[in-house]
């Protein structure tokens, strides 16, 4: 099942790339239902916080009429940055699945390693490497075109 949900997140990442946004896509799953999906929209929305994870969390919270998502899993194509790792924590997401690692900007396995900090009140279960090659290639292609 995890690969199916990551495939849906990759669809969102491709939509971001088509809109000249950094190609990151995300879906949030409750049970077996995708309840929210999003891709990066920082340029379109003129909002530096319009990351795929934040937008998907907002949509899932609105859908469930709750500020907490304890029975939900989040699938994203790139390791979340510190901002998104914090949002995932505050939303009490149960599990985080991400595709490609981000040694430069990641906040989960790299950088601040948000979930390992004593100030972190909730850490989801973290799984990485799902569709890693496909996600990494999408990002490499996107940035190669911009150079």
N, C-alpha and C positions, 0 to 999 in steps of 0.2 A: 504494500500500500504506500510506503514512504516514497517510492519512485514515482508513483502516479501523482502525488501531491507536489513533489519537486518538479515534475514535468509541467504542472500548472503554474508554478512559480516561474519557470523558465519562459513560458508564454508571456507572462507579465513583463519579464525582463526584456524580451524582444520588443514588446510594445514601447517600453521606455527607450530602447535604442532607436526605434523608428521615429520617435519624437525628439531625437537628439538629446535625450537625458541619459545619465549614466545607467547602463542596463542592469538594474537590480529589480527583481520581482519577488513578491511575497504572497503567500496564502495562509489563512488561519483556518484550522480544522477543528470541529467539535464532533466527537463520535466519528462518523465517516462522511460528514457533510462539510464542504467548504462554505464557511459563513462570511468570509471576507477575502478580498483580493485587492492588490494594489501594486503599483510600480512607482519608481522615483518620479516626482513631479516638481522638483525644486525650481527649475527654470520656468515651467508653465505657471506655477502658482506664485512665483516670486517669494518663495518661502524656504529658508534654509533648513527647516525642520520637516519638510515634505518628503521624507525618506519613505521607501516602500513599507518598512515595518511600522512606522508611526501611523501612516495612513491606514494600513490594514487594521492596526489595533483600534484606531478611532472608529472605523467602520464596524468591527466586531462588537465593540462596546455599545455602539448605537443599536446594532441588531439585537443584542441581548438585553439592552436597557440596564447595563451594569458597568461599573468602572473596573471590575475584576473579571478575569478570564481563566479561572483555575482549572477548568476541565478542557482547555483548548491547547492545541499544538500549533506552533508557528514554523513555517517552511520558508526559507529565504535563500536566494542564490549566492549571496556573499556574506561572509562573516559580519555580523552587526558591529557598527562603530559603538563608541561609548554612549552616545545619545540613545541609540536604539536598544543597546543592552539594558540601559536604565529603564527605558519605557517598557521593555519586556518584563523586567523585574517588577516594576510598579503595577503592571497589569496582572501579575501573578500567573503568567503563562506557565503551563505545566512542562512542556517539552519544546526545545528549540532544535530544529534541524537546519543546518546550513550547508551549502554546496562548497564554494571555493573559500579558502582561507584568505585573509587580508593582512599580511605582515606589516604593511604600512599604516593602515587605518583601522584595523580590527580592534575590538574592545573586549573580546571574549577569550580567545586563545593567544592574542597578541596585545601589545600596548598595555592599557591599564588592567586587563584581565578582571573586568568589573565584578564578576560573580565570586571571585576569590577575595574580595575586599571585606574587611570587618564591618564596613558601613552598609553592605548589601543585605537587605532584609529578606530577599527571596531570590534563590537561584534555581532556574529551571534545569531539568535534565538536558544535557547538551550532546548532540550527535552531529558529527561533521563528515564531509566527504561524499555526500549523495550528489551525483551528477557533477562532480567537481571539475572534470575536464571540460565538459560542455559549457559550464558557467564561466570558467576561466578563459576559454577561447572566445566567448562572446565579449567579455571585457577587453581582452587583448585586441580583438578586431576593432572594437569601438574606439579605443584609445589610439590605435595605429592610424586610423582615418583622421584623427584630430591633430596629428603631428605633422 
